Amino acid sequence: MKKIIFSGFCMATSAIGIISMLFAAIQLEKQYGSINGDSSLMVYLNLLNLTPIFTGFIILGITGFLLRLWGIFEKDSKS
């Protein structure tokens, strides 16, 4: 049960971080338009030097998802 709760916190933190970076990228797109003819998320994250943090949030979300699967399908769980 503790794995499931911890994985929920991991996934929620990851979702909050990724969504806030998406909103920042949308605001930069409104301000700058396209940068060198490209207007992808990674271009704006590179502009703000947030790419390593974005990657960390992605890894945290995947880890939380895998922990949740492990916690759900574990046979010897004690309630």
Secondary structure, 3 states (H helix, E strand, C coil): CHHHHHHHHHHHHHHHHHHHHHHHHHHHHHHHCCECCECCHHHHHHHCCCHHHHHHHHHHHHHHHHHHHHHHHCCCCCC
